[in-house]
Structure formats: structure tokens, C-alpha cells
Amino acid sequence: MMAMAYCKRAMLYLDVIRRLGFRNVAYVAWYRFTLKSGIRKRFFPQHAFASNGPFFGPVARCMDCPEEFQAALFQDADKIIQGQIRYYAYHWKTVGNPPNWFLNPFNSRL
């Protein structure tokens, strides 16, 4: 009875290896082994974040920006304030203000 359970489990593992591929299964086994054994902690030690100055540097303002670009930028900003967001740099969809981030704007489903 116990041998049959081991045989079924072995068949299950062989099926997983066949479907996922030997390289993927071997990599996951190696990754889990290195996590459990602490090898990853030795190879990738954690260090405290050290800030040696500003994280983001100052940005120079564009003085020669065309008026058309500025007008388009302000129009886009007004639409965003009204609750519309541009998707894929083309589609303007109304999502509300504040937006419902779980709503799919293309089919209005959650």
C-alpha cells in the first residue's frame, strides 16, 4: 500500500518535470536549497542604506520649450485633475477622482 503511494508521488514529480522542463525544476530546487542553507545570505549580504547627498539631483528647467508643448502639457494636466487618465499613450478613460484602481477602464469591470 505504501509502495503504491510512493509510486504515485514519483509519477507526479516526473509529470511536473516533463511539463516544466528539467532545467527549471533543477533551478527551483537549487534556489530553495540555497535559501534554506543560508548560502544566499553569505553571497548577498544586506547593508544599511547610506545617503551621501540628495537622492534626486536638481533638474534644470527647459527654457526653450515650444509653447505648443506647454499648452498640451497643461491640457493633459487638466484632464487628469478631472479624473481622466491616458492609457497606452492614446486612450483617455474616465476613472474618477479619486480613481478606482481596481476597475478595468476598458470594460468597466472590477
Biopython code that builds the backbone (N, CA, C, O; Angstrom):
import numpy as np
from Bio.PDB.StructureBuilder import StructureBuilder

atoms = [
    (1, "MET", "N", (0.828, -1.184, 0.000)),
    (1, "MET", "CA", (0.000, 0.000, 0.000)),
    (1, "MET", "C", (0.879, 1.257, 0.000)),
    (1, "MET", "O", (0.624, 2.202, -0.747)),
    (2, "MET", "N", (1.911, 1.254, 0.843)),
    (2, "MET", "CA", (2.795, 2.399, 0.935)),
    (2, "MET", "C", (3.620, 2.556, -0.344)),
    (2, "MET", "O", (3.927, 3.676, -0.754)),
    (3, "ALA", "N", (3.974, 1.444, -0.966)),
    (3, "ALA", "CA", (4.750, 1.493, -2.201)),
    (3, "ALA", "C", (3.935, 2.138, -3.320)),
    (3, "ALA", "O", (4.483, 2.829, -4.179)),
    (4, "MET", "N", (2.631, 1.909, -3.304)),
    (4, "MET", "CA", (1.763, 2.493, -4.325)),
    (4, "MET", "C", (1.716, 4.017, -4.178)),
    (4, "MET", "O", (1.695, 4.737, -5.176)),
    (5, "ALA", "N", (1.699, 4.505, -2.937)),
    (5, "ALA", "CA", (1.681, 5.947, -2.701)),
    (5, "ALA", "C", (2.986, 6.582, -3.181)),
    (5, "ALA", "O", (2.971, 7.660, -3.775)),
    (6, "TYR", "N", (4.111, 5.915, -2.924)),
    (6, "TYR", "CA", (5.393, 6.433, -3.397)),
    (6, "TYR", "C", (5.468, 6.420, -4.915)),
    (6, "TYR", "O", (6.039, 7.322, -5.527)),
    (7, "CYS", "N", (4.892, 5.397, -5.512)),
    (7, "CYS", "CA", (4.883, 5.297, -6.975)),
    (7, "CYS", "C", (4.044, 6.431, -7.577)),
    (7, "CYS", "O", (4.443, 7.037, -8.572)),
    (8, "LYS", "N", (2.890, 6.716, -6.979)),
    (8, "LYS", "CA", (2.045, 7.807, -7.472)),
    (8, "LYS", "C", (2.748, 9.149, -7.318)),
    (8, "LYS", "O", (2.675, 9.998, -8.206)),
    (9, "ARG", "N", (3.431, 9.339, -6.188)),
    (9, "ARG", "CA", (4.144, 10.587, -5.962)),
    (9, "ARG", "C", (5.297, 10.733, -6.958)),
    (9, "ARG", "O", (5.540, 11.825, -7.471)),
    (10, "ALA", "N", (6.000, 9.645, -7.228)),
    (10, "ALA", "CA", (7.096, 9.695, -8.194)),
    (10, "ALA", "C", (6.573, 10.016, -9.589)),
    (10, "ALA", "O", (7.201, 10.772, -10.330)),
    (11, "MET", "N", (5.430, 9.448, -9.947)),
    (11, "MET", "CA", (4.824, 9.736, -11.251)),
    (11, "MET", "C", (4.405, 11.205, -11.338)),
    (11, "MET", "O", (4.539, 11.830, -12.390)),
    (12, "LEU", "N", (3.903, 11.749, -10.238)),
    (12, "LEU", "CA", (3.519, 13.151, -10.203)),
    (12, "LEU", "C", (4.743, 14.045, -10.418)),
    (12, "LEU", "O", (4.692, 14.996, -11.197)),
    (13, "TYR", "N", (5.847, 13.734, -9.722)),
    (13, "TYR", "CA", (7.067, 14.524, -9.884)),
    (13, "TYR", "C", (7.621, 14.410, -11.309)),
    (13, "TYR", "O", (8.093, 15.397, -11.874)),
    (14, "LEU", "N", (7.564, 13.235, -11.873)),
    (14, "LEU", "CA", (8.037, 13.076, -13.252)),
    (14, "LEU", "C", (7.178, 13.858, -14.235)),
    (14, "LEU", "O", (7.684, 14.406, -15.214)),
    (15, "ASP", "N", (5.874, 13.907, -13.971)),
    (15, "ASP", "CA", (4.988, 14.681, -14.825)),
    (15, "ASP", "C", (5.289, 16.174, -14.706)),
    (15, "ASP", "O", (5.259, 16.895, -15.704)),
    (16, "VAL", "N", (5.574, 16.634, -13.503)),
    (16, "VAL", "CA", (5.927, 18.041, -13.308)),
    (16, "VAL", "C", (7.223, 18.364, -14.041)),
    (16, "VAL", "O", (7.328, 19.401, -14.696)),
    (17, "ILE", "N", (8.206, 17.480, -13.934)),
    (17, "ILE", "CA", (9.479, 17.691, -14.630)),
    (17, "ILE", "C", (9.261, 17.706, -16.138)),
    (17, "ILE", "O", (9.865, 18.511, -16.847)),
    (18, "ARG", "N", (8.417, 16.837, -16.619)),
    (18, "ARG", "CA", (8.143, 16.792, -18.054)),
    (18, "ARG", "C", (7.471, 18.080, -18.514)),
    (18, "ARG", "O", (7.803, 18.599, -19.580)),
    (19, "ARG", "N", (6.533, 18.602, -17.729)),
    (19, "ARG", "CA", (5.803, 19.797, -18.147)),
    (19, "ARG", "C", (6.626, 21.076, -18.003)),
    (19, "ARG", "O", (6.578, 21.944, -18.875)),
    (20, "LEU", "N", (7.372, 21.199, -16.919)),
    (20, "LEU", "CA", (8.126, 22.425, -16.670)),
    (20, "LEU", "C", (9.529, 22.402, -17.250)),
    (20, "LEU", "O", (10.123, 23.456, -17.475)),
    (21, "GLY", "N", (10.057, 21.232, -17.489)),
    (21, "GLY", "CA", (11.406, 21.113, -18.009)),
    (21, "GLY", "C", (12.396, 20.863, -16.884)),
    (21, "GLY", "O", (12.248, 21.390, -15.781)),
    (22, "PHE", "N", (13.398, 20.062, -17.171)),
    (22, "PHE", "CA", (14.363, 19.677, -16.152)),
    (22, "PHE", "C", (15.149, 20.878, -15.639)),
    (22, "PHE", "O", (15.407, 20.981, -14.440)),
    (23, "ARG", "N", (15.534, 21.792, -16.538)),
    (23, "ARG", "CA", (16.332, 22.952, -16.117)),
    (23, "ARG", "C", (15.566, 23.824, -15.132)),
    (23, "ARG", "O", (16.134, 24.272, -14.135)),
    (24, "ASN", "N", (14.289, 24.072, -15.395)),
    (24, "ASN", "CA", (13.500, 24.906, -14.484)),
    (24, "ASN", "C", (13.339, 24.248, -13.119)),
    (24, "ASN", "O", (13.479, 24.905, -12.087)),
    (25, "VAL", "N", (13.048, 22.967, -13.116)),
    (25, "VAL", "CA", (12.874, 22.253, -11.850)),
    (25, "VAL", "C", (14.191, 22.213, -11.081)),
    (25, "VAL", "O", (14.200, 22.392, -9.863)),
    (26, "ALA", "N", (15.297, 21.981, -11.773)),
    (26, "ALA", "CA", (16.601, 21.957, -11.110)),
    (26, "ALA", "C", (16.948, 23.339, -10.552)),
    (26, "ALA", "O", (17.502, 23.440, -9.457)),
    (27, "TYR", "N", (16.630, 24.391, -11.285)),
    (27, "TYR", "CA", (16.919, 25.732, -10.792)),
    (27, "TYR", "C", (16.112, 26.045, -9.532)),
    (27, "TYR", "O", (16.659, 26.589, -8.573)),
    (28, "VAL", "N", (14.831, 25.713, -9.521)),
    (28, "VAL", "CA", (13.998, 25.961, -8.344)),
    (28, "VAL", "C", (14.521, 25.147, -7.162)),
    (28, "VAL", "O", (14.571, 25.652, -6.040)),
    (29, "ALA", "N", (14.912, 23.895, -7.399)),
    (29, "ALA", "CA", (15.468, 23.083, -6.310)),
    (29, "ALA", "C", (16.749, 23.713, -5.774)),
    (29, "ALA", "O", (16.941, 23.777, -4.560)),
    (30, "TRP", "N", (17.629, 24.178, -6.660)),
    (30, "TRP", "CA", (18.867, 24.835, -6.231)),
    (30, "TRP", "C", (18.560, 26.117, -5.464)),
    (30, "TRP", "O", (19.176, 26.385, -4.432)),
    (31, "TYR", "N", (17.620, 26.902, -5.959)),
    (31, "TYR", "CA", (17.262, 28.163, -5.306)),
    (31, "TYR", "C", (16.723, 27.909, -3.897)),
    (31, "TYR", "O", (17.117, 28.592, -2.952)),
    (32, "ARG", "N", (15.837, 26.944, -3.752)),
    (32, "ARG", "CA", (15.284, 26.637, -2.430)),
    (32, "ARG", "C", (16.358, 26.098, -1.486)),
    (32, "ARG", "O", (16.361, 26.416, -0.297)),
    (33, "PHE", "N", (17.262, 25.289, -2.014)),
    (33, "PHE", "CA", (18.351, 24.769, -1.193)),
    (33, "PHE", "C", (19.234, 25.907, -0.683)),
    (33, "PHE", "O", (19.601, 25.933, 0.492)),
    (34, "THR", "N", (19.573, 26.848, -1.569)),
    (34, "THR", "CA", (20.430, 27.943, -1.136)),
    (34, "THR", "C", (19.712, 28.867, -0.158)),
    (34, "THR", "O", (20.360, 29.458, 0.706)),
    (35, "LEU", "N", (18.402, 29.007, -0.269)),
    (35, "LEU", "CA", (17.660, 29.797, 0.713)),
    (35, "LEU", "C", (17.672, 29.127, 2.076)),
    (35, "LEU", "O", (17.948, 29.770, 3.089)),
    (36, "LYS", "N", (17.375, 27.842, 2.102)),
    (36, "LYS", "CA", (17.291, 27.114, 3.375)),
    (36, "LYS", "C", (18.651, 26.964, 4.050)),
    (36, "LYS", "O", (18.739, 26.981, 5.278)),
    (37, "SER", "N", (19.710, 26.815, 3.257)),
    (37, "SER", "CA", (21.025, 26.584, 3.844)),
    (37, "SER", "C", (21.734, 27.874, 4.249)),
    (37, "SER", "O", (22.740, 27.815, 4.955)),
    (38, "GLY", "N", (21.240, 29.035, 3.825)),
    (38, "GLY", "CA", (21.864, 30.298, 4.183)),
    (38, "GLY", "C", (22.966, 30.735, 3.249)),
    (38, "GLY", "O", (23.655, 31.718, 3.522)),
    (39, "ILE", "N", (23.148, 30.025, 2.151)),
    (39, "ILE", "CA", (24.194, 30.390, 1.190)),
    (39, "ILE", "C", (23.898, 31.758, 0.588)),
    (39, "ILE", "O", (24.818, 32.548, 0.373)),
    (40, "ARG", "N", (22.645, 32.047, 0.316)),
    (40, "ARG", "CA", (22.281, 33.338, -0.288)),
    (40, "ARG", "C", (22.599, 34.500, 0.640)),
    (40, "ARG", "O", (22.978, 35.574, 0.172)),
    (41, "LYS", "N", (22.453, 34.308, 1.940)),
    (41, "LYS", "CA", (22.769, 35.387, 2.881)),
    (41, "LYS", "C", (24.261, 35.703, 2.860)),
    (41, "LYS", "O", (24.652, 36.859, 3.025)),
    (42, "ARG", "N", (25.088, 34.692, 2.659)),
    (42, "ARG", "CA", (26.530, 34.939, 2.597)),
    (42, "ARG", "C", (26.948, 35.606, 1.292)),
    (42, "ARG", "O", (27.833, 36.462, 1.287)),
    (43, "PHE", "N", (26.313, 35.216, 0.178)),
    (43, "PHE", "CA", (26.664, 35.805, -1.105)),
    (43, "PHE", "C", (26.068, 37.201, -1.302)),
    (43, "PHE", "O", (26.665, 38.045, -1.971)),
    (44, "PHE", "N", (24.894, 37.442, -0.719)),
    (44, "PHE", "CA", (24.205, 38.717, -0.892)),
    (44, "PHE", "C", (23.877, 39.330, 0.463)),
    (44, "PHE", "O", (22.713, 39.335, 0.864)),
    (45, "PRO", "N", (24.866, 39.841, 1.170)),
    (45, "PRO", "CA", (24.597, 40.412, 2.493)),
    (45, "PRO", "C", (23.798, 41.715, 2.372)),
    (45, "PRO", "O", (23.900, 42.436, 1.380)),
    (46, "GLN", "N", (23.007, 41.991, 3.403)),
    (46, "GLN", "CA", (22.225, 43.225, 3.426)),
    (46, "GLN", "C", (23.064, 44.332, 4.046)),
    (46, "GLN", "O", (23.803, 44.107, 5.005)),
    (47, "HIS", "N", (22.940, 45.501, 3.499)),
    (47, "HIS", "CA", (23.641, 46.670, 4.007)),
    (47, "HIS", "C", (22.613, 47.755, 4.288)),
    (47, "HIS", "O", (21.587, 47.846, 3.614)),
    (48, "ALA", "N", (22.898, 48.565, 5.280)),
    (48, "ALA", "CA", (22.024, 49.689, 5.584)),
    (48, "ALA", "C", (22.156, 50.735, 4.482)),
    (48, "ALA", "O", (23.230, 50.921, 3.909)),
    (49, "PHE", "N", (21.058, 51.407, 4.199)),
    (49, "PHE", "CA", (21.052, 52.443, 3.169)),
    (49, "PHE", "C", (21.831, 53.644, 3.680)),
    (49, "PHE", "O", (21.579, 54.139, 4.779)),
    (50, "ALA", "N", (22.768, 54.103, 2.885)),
    (50, "ALA", "CA", (23.568, 55.267, 3.259)),
    (50, "ALA", "C", (23.304, 56.378, 2.250)),
    (50, "ALA", "O", (23.575, 56.226, 1.059)),
    (51, "SER", "N", (22.783, 57.471, 2.729)),
    (51, "SER", "CA", (22.505, 58.603, 1.860)),
    (51, "SER", "C", (23.658, 59.582, 1.962)),
    (51, "SER", "O", (23.862, 60.204, 3.005)),
    (52, "ASN", "N", (24.401, 59.718, 0.895)),
    (52, "ASN", "CA", (25.551, 60.621, 0.867)),
    (52, "ASN", "C", (25.227, 61.878, 0.075)),
    (52, "ASN", "O", (26.079, 62.382, -0.656)),
    (53, "GLY", "N", (24.040, 62.379, 0.207)),
    (53, "GLY", "CA", (23.628, 63.562, -0.541)),
    (53, "GLY", "C", (22.211, 63.374, -1.031)),
    (53, "GLY", "O", (21.541, 62.411, -0.655)),
    (54, "PRO", "N", (21.758, 64.269, -1.851)),
    (54, "PRO", "CA", (20.380, 64.140, -2.338)),
    (54, "PRO", "C", (20.234, 62.935, -3.252)),
    (54, "PRO", "O", (21.101, 62.643, -4.076)),
    (55, "PHE", "N", (19.108, 62.239, -3.083)),
    (55, "PHE", "CA", (18.862, 61.054, -3.899)),
    (55, "PHE", "C", (18.561, 61.469, -5.337)),
    (55, "PHE", "O", (19.060, 60.865, -6.287)),
    (56, "PHE", "N", (17.741, 62.505, -5.483)),
    (56, "PHE", "CA", (17.453, 63.058, -6.799)),
    (56, "PHE", "C", (18.136, 64.415, -6.894)),
    (56, "PHE", "O", (17.985, 65.258, -6.010)),
    (57, "GLY", "N", (18.870, 64.615, -7.945)),
    (57, "GLY", "CA", (19.560, 65.881, -8.121)),
    (57, "GLY", "C", (18.625, 66.938, -8.685)),
    (57, "GLY", "O", (17.547, 66.613, -9.181)),
    (58, "PRO", "N", (19.024, 68.183, -8.613)),
    (58, "PRO", "CA", (18.190, 69.245, -9.174)),
    (58, "PRO", "C", (18.112, 69.122, -10.691)),
    (58, "PRO", "O", (19.054, 68.681, -11.349)),
    (59, "VAL", "N", (16.974, 69.520, -11.220)),
    (59, "VAL", "CA", (16.731, 69.421, -12.655)),
    (59, "VAL", "C", (16.652, 70.832, -13.225)),
    (59, "VAL", "O", (15.950, 71.693, -12.694)),
    (60, "ALA", "N", (17.368, 71.050, -14.293)),
    (60, "ALA", "CA", (17.339, 72.355, -14.938)),
    (60, "ALA", "C", (16.054, 72.499, -15.745)),
    (60, "ALA", "O", (15.616, 71.558, -16.405)),
    (61, "ARG", "N", (15.469, 73.661, -15.687)),
    (61, "ARG", "CA", (14.230, 73.915, -16.415)),
    (61, "ARG", "C", (14.532, 74.153, -17.887)),
    (61, "ARG", "O", (15.515, 74.802, -18.245)),
    (62, "CYS", "N", (13.669, 73.616, -18.723)),
    (62, "CYS", "CA", (13.830, 73.779, -20.167)),
    (62, "CYS", "C", (13.365, 75.183, -20.548)),
    (62, "CYS", "O", (12.177, 75.493, -20.455)),
    (63, "MET", "N", (14.285, 76.018, -20.969)),
    (63, "MET", "CA", (13.943, 77.407, -21.292)),
    (63, "MET", "C", (13.418, 77.564, -22.715)),
    (63, "MET", "O", (12.662, 78.492, -23.001)),
    (64, "ASP", "N", (13.816, 76.665, -23.601)),
    (64, "ASP", "CA", (13.413, 76.820, -24.993)),
    (64, "ASP", "C", (12.324, 75.830, -25.392)),
    (64, "ASP", "O", (12.281, 75.375, -26.536)),
    (65, "CYS", "N", (11.453, 75.499, -24.455)),
    (65, "CYS", "CA", (10.359, 74.568, -24.723)),
    (65, "CYS", "C", (9.288, 75.283, -25.552)),
    (65, "CYS", "O", (8.855, 76.373, -25.179)),
    (66, "PRO", "N", (8.856, 74.692, -26.666)),
    (66, "PRO", "CA", (7.849, 75.350, -27.506)),
    (66, "PRO", "C", (6.520, 75.534, -26.764)),
    (66, "PRO", "O", (6.162, 74.741, -25.893)),
    (67, "GLU", "N", (5.818, 76.570, -27.120)),
    (67, "GLU", "CA", (4.530, 76.889, -26.484)),
    (67, "GLU", "C", (3.502, 75.788, -26.708)),
    (67, "GLU", "O", (2.657, 75.551, -25.845)),
    (68, "GLU", "N", (3.561, 75.109, -27.860)),
    (68, "GLU", "CA", (2.599, 74.034, -28.143)),
    (68, "GLU", "C", (2.747, 72.894, -27.139)),
    (68, "GLU", "O", (1.760, 72.312, -26.689)),
    (69, "PHE", "N", (3.991, 72.591, -26.801)),
    (69, "PHE", "CA", (4.238, 71.510, -25.840)),
    (69, "PHE", "C", (3.721, 71.889, -24.465)),
    (69, "PHE", "O", (3.124, 71.064, -23.773)),
    (70, "GLN", "N", (3.944, 73.127, -24.068)),
    (70, "GLN", "CA", (3.457, 73.574, -22.770)),
    (70, "GLN", "C", (1.936, 73.568, -22.725)),
    (70, "GLN", "O", (1.342, 73.177, -21.720)),
    (71, "ALA", "N", (1.304, 74.003, -23.816)),
    (71, "ALA", "CA", (-0.161, 74.021, -23.865)),
    (71, "ALA", "C", (-0.709, 72.596, -23.780)),
    (71, "ALA", "O", (-1.682, 72.347, -23.069)),
    (72, "ALA", "N", (-0.089, 71.664, -24.500)),
    (72, "ALA", "CA", (-0.530, 70.265, -24.449)),
    (72, "ALA", "C", (-0.330, 69.684, -23.054)),
    (72, "ALA", "O", (-1.160, 68.912, -22.575)),
    (73, "LEU", "N", (0.751, 70.048, -22.414)),
    (73, "LEU", "CA", (1.021, 69.569, -21.062)),
    (73, "LEU", "C", (-0.038, 70.063, -20.088)),
    (73, "LEU", "O", (-0.521, 69.296, -19.255)),
    (74, "PHE", "N", (-0.400, 71.332, -20.185)),
    (74, "PHE", "CA", (-1.430, 71.878, -19.294)),
    (74, "PHE", "C", (-2.803, 71.272, -19.579)),
    (74, "PHE", "O", (-3.584, 71.062, -18.650)),
    (75, "GLN", "N", (-3.110, 70.989, -20.838)),
    (75, "GLN", "CA", (-4.379, 70.332, -21.178)),
    (75, "GLN", "C", (-4.428, 68.925, -20.582)),
    (75, "GLN", "O", (-5.449, 68.517, -20.028)),
    (76, "ASP", "N", (-3.332, 68.195, -20.696)),
    (76, "ASP", "CA", (-3.283, 66.851, -20.111)),
    (76, "ASP", "C", (-3.425, 66.907, -18.595)),
    (76, "ASP", "O", (-4.108, 66.070, -18.005)),
    (77, "ALA", "N", (-2.785, 67.886, -17.962)),
    (77, "ALA", "CA", (-2.887, 68.021, -16.510)),
    (77, "ALA", "C", (-4.321, 68.330, -16.097)),
    (77, "ALA", "O", (-4.797, 67.808, -15.089)),
    (78, "ASP", "N", (-5.013, 69.166, -16.854)),
    (78, "ASP", "CA", (-6.420, 69.478, -16.547)),
    (78, "ASP", "C", (-7.294, 68.239, -16.671)),
    (78, "ASP", "O", (-8.191, 68.036, -15.854)),
    (79, "LYS", "N", (-7.047, 67.405, -17.681)),
    (79, "LYS", "CA", (-7.825, 66.172, -17.838)),
    (79, "LYS", "C", (-7.594, 65.224, -16.667)),
    (79, "LYS", "O", (-8.531, 64.583, -16.190)),
    (80, "ILE", "N", (-6.359, 65.136, -16.205)),
    (80, "ILE", "CA", (-6.053, 64.259, -15.073)),
    (80, "ILE", "C", (-6.760, 64.750, -13.821)),
    (80, "ILE", "O", (-7.277, 63.946, -13.045)),
    (81, "ILE", "N", (-6.788, 66.060, -13.616)),
    (81, "ILE", "CA", (-7.492, 66.618, -12.464)),
    (81, "ILE", "C", (-8.985, 66.319, -12.545)),
    (81, "ILE", "O", (-9.630, 66.132, -11.513)),
    (82, "GLN", "N", (-9.546, 66.271, -13.751)),
    (82, "GLN", "CA", (-10.963, 65.974, -13.945)),
    (82, "GLN", "C", (-11.276, 64.488, -13.815)),
    (82, "GLN", "O", (-12.443, 64.103, -13.893)),
    (83, "GLY", "N", (-10.274, 63.650, -13.621)),
    (83, "GLY", "CA", (-10.499, 62.230, -13.409)),
    (83, "GLY", "C", (-10.305, 61.371, -14.628)),
    (83, "GLY", "O", (-10.760, 60.227, -14.652)),
    (84, "GLN", "N", (-9.645, 61.886, -15.640)),
    (84, "GLN", "CA", (-9.360, 61.095, -16.836)),
    (84, "GLN", "C", (-7.876, 60.756, -16.855)),
    (84, "GLN", "O", (-7.032, 61.579, -16.499)),
    (85, "ILE", "N", (-7.574, 59.542, -17.271)),
    (85, "ILE", "CA", (-6.182, 59.093, -17.355)),
    (85, "ILE", "C", (-5.943, 58.528, -18.742)),
    (85, "ILE", "O", (-6.792, 57.838, -19.305)),
    (86, "ARG", "N", (-4.774, 58.832, -19.282)),
    (86, "ARG", "CA", (-4.439, 58.327, -20.610)),
    (86, "ARG", "C", (-3.761, 56.968, -20.466)),
    (86, "ARG", "O", (-2.784, 56.828, -19.730)),
    (87, "TYR", "N", (-4.286, 55.969, -21.173)),
    (87, "TYR", "CA", (-3.720, 54.628, -21.171)),
    (87, "TYR", "C", (-3.022, 54.375, -22.497)),
    (87, "TYR", "O", (-3.538, 54.730, -23.557)),
    (88, "TYR", "N", (-1.869, 53.772, -22.438)),
    (88, "TYR", "CA", (-1.090, 53.388, -23.609)),
    (88, "TYR", "C", (-0.811, 54.585, -24.515)),
    (88, "TYR", "O", (-0.746, 54.448, -25.736)),
    (89, "ALA", "N", (-0.648, 55.755, -23.905)),
    (89, "ALA", "CA", (-0.301, 56.996, -24.607)),
    (89, "ALA", "C", (-1.316, 57.358, -25.692)),
    (89, "ALA", "O", (-0.977, 58.088, -26.623)),
    (90, "TYR", "N", (-2.554, 56.862, -25.591)),
    (90, "TYR", "CA", (-3.537, 57.153, -26.625)),
    (90, "TYR", "C", (-4.956, 57.270, -26.077)),
    (90, "TYR", "O", (-5.650, 58.245, -26.368)),
    (91, "HIS", "N", (-5.396, 56.290, -25.287)),
    (91, "HIS", "CA", (-6.783, 56.194, -24.857)),
    (91, "HIS", "C", (-7.015, 57.000, -23.582)),
    (91, "HIS", "O", (-6.408, 56.715, -22.550)),
    (92, "TRP", "N", (-7.887, 57.999, -23.646)),
    (92, "TRP", "CA", (-8.282, 58.732, -22.452)),
    (92, "TRP", "C", (-9.508, 58.044, -21.882)),
    (92, "TRP", "O", (-10.516, 57.912, -22.576)),
    (93, "LYS", "N", (-9.444, 57.606, -20.639)),
    (93, "LYS", "CA", (-10.557, 56.923, -19.973)),
    (93, "LYS", "C", (-10.880, 57.649, -18.677)),
    (93, "LYS", "O", (-9.978, 58.095, -17.968)),
    (94, "THR", "N", (-12.172, 57.768, -18.365)),
    (94, "THR", "CA", (-12.601, 58.396, -17.129)),
    (94, "THR", "C", (-12.551, 57.364, -16.015)),
    (94, "THR", "O", (-13.218, 56.332, -16.085)),
    (95, "VAL", "N", (-11.764, 57.643, -14.993)),
    (95, "VAL", "CA", (-11.619, 56.721, -13.867)),
    (95, "VAL", "C", (-12.111, 57.344, -12.572)),
    (95, "VAL", "O", (-12.175, 56.663, -11.548)),
    (96, "GLY", "N", (-12.458, 58.618, -12.594)),
    (96, "GLY", "CA", (-12.966, 59.283, -11.405)),
    (96, "GLY", "C", (-11.857, 59.934, -10.604)),
    (96, "GLY", "O", (-10.669, 59.766, -10.880)),
    (97, "ASN", "N", (-12.285, 60.679, -9.607)),
    (97, "ASN", "CA", (-11.329, 61.350, -8.747)),
    (97, "ASN", "C", (-11.801, 61.220, -7.315)),
    (97, "ASN", "O", (-12.762, 61.903, -6.959)),
    (98, "PRO", "N", (-11.216, 60.413, -6.479)),
    (98, "PRO", "CA", (-10.025, 59.594, -6.692)),
    (98, "PRO", "C", (-10.357, 58.370, -7.542)),
    (98, "PRO", "O", (-11.488, 57.886, -7.516)),
    (99, "PRO", "N", (-9.390, 57.874, -8.286)),
    (99, "PRO", "CA", (-9.662, 56.747, -9.189)),
    (99, "PRO", "C", (-9.865, 55.441, -8.446)),
    (99, "PRO", "O", (-9.298, 55.214, -7.377)),
    (100, "ASN", "N", (-10.681, 54.594, -9.033)),
    (100, "ASN", "CA", (-10.853, 53.229, -8.545)),
    (100, "ASN", "C", (-9.805, 52.391, -9.274)),
    (100, "ASN", "O", (-9.994, 52.019, -10.432)),
    (101, "TRP", "N", (-8.705, 52.099, -8.594)),
    (101, "TRP", "CA", (-7.584, 51.433, -9.241)),
    (101, "TRP", "C", (-7.879, 49.982, -9.592)),
    (101, "TRP", "O", (-7.132, 49.383, -10.366)),
    (102, "PHE", "N", (-8.947, 49.395, -9.048)),
    (102, "PHE", "CA", (-9.279, 48.007, -9.341)),
    (102, "PHE", "C", (-10.214, 47.882, -10.540)),
    (102, "PHE", "O", (-10.487, 46.771, -10.993)),
    (103, "LEU", "N", (-10.701, 48.987, -11.050)),
    (103, "LEU", "CA", (-11.632, 48.981, -12.178)),
    (103, "LEU", "C", (-10.862, 48.914, -13.487)),
    (103, "LEU", "O", (-9.903, 49.660, -13.690)),
    (104, "ASN", "N", (-11.281, 48.023, -14.370)),
    (104, "ASN", "CA", (-10.700, 47.955, -15.702)),
    (104, "ASN", "C", (-11.377, 49.044, -16.534)),
    (104, "ASN", "O", (-12.578, 48.951, -16.789)),
    (105, "PRO", "N", (-10.651, 50.064, -16.961)),
    (105, "PRO", "CA", (-11.304, 51.170, -17.651)),
    (105, "PRO", "C", (-11.803, 50.835, -19.052)),
    (105, "PRO", "O", (-12.592, 51.595, -19.613)),
    (106, "PHE", "N", (-11.371, 49.729, -19.625)),
    (106, "PHE", "CA", (-11.769, 49.393, -20.973)),
    (106, "PHE", "C", (-13.090, 48.629, -21.033)),
    (106, "PHE", "O", (-13.801, 48.705, -22.035)),
    (107, "ASN", "N", (-13.427, 47.891, -19.969)),
    (107, "ASN", "CA", (-14.711, 47.191, -19.964)),
    (107, "ASN", "C", (-15.520, 47.495, -18.713)),
    (107, "ASN", "O", (-16.583, 46.906, -18.516)),
    (108, "SER", "N", (-15.048, 48.394, -17.869)),
    (108, "SER", "CA", (-15.734, 48.842, -16.651)),
    (108, "SER", "C", (-16.053, 47.706, -15.697)),
    (108, "SER", "O", (-17.093, 47.714, -15.039)),
    (109, "ARG", "N", (-15.179, 46.750, -15.621)),
    (109, "ARG", "CA", (-15.345, 45.630, -14.687)),
    (109, "ARG", "C", (-14.284, 45.702, -13.595)),
    (109, "ARG", "O", (-13.181, 46.208, -13.800)),
    (110, "LEU", "N", (-14.652, 45.181, -12.435)),
    (110, "LEU", "CA", (-13.694, 45.094, -11.348)),
    (110, "LEU", "C", (-12.842, 43.864, -11.486)),
    (110, "LEU", "O", (-11.969, 43.621, -10.653)),
]
sb = StructureBuilder()
sb.init_structure("model")
sb.init_model(0)
sb.init_chain("A")
sb.init_seg("    ")
for serial, (resi, resn, name, xyz) in enumerate(atoms, 1):
    if name == "N":
        sb.init_residue(resn, " ", resi, " ")
    sb.init_atom(name, np.array(xyz, "f"), 0.0, 1.0, " ", f" {name:<3s}", serial, name[0])
structure = sb.get_structure()
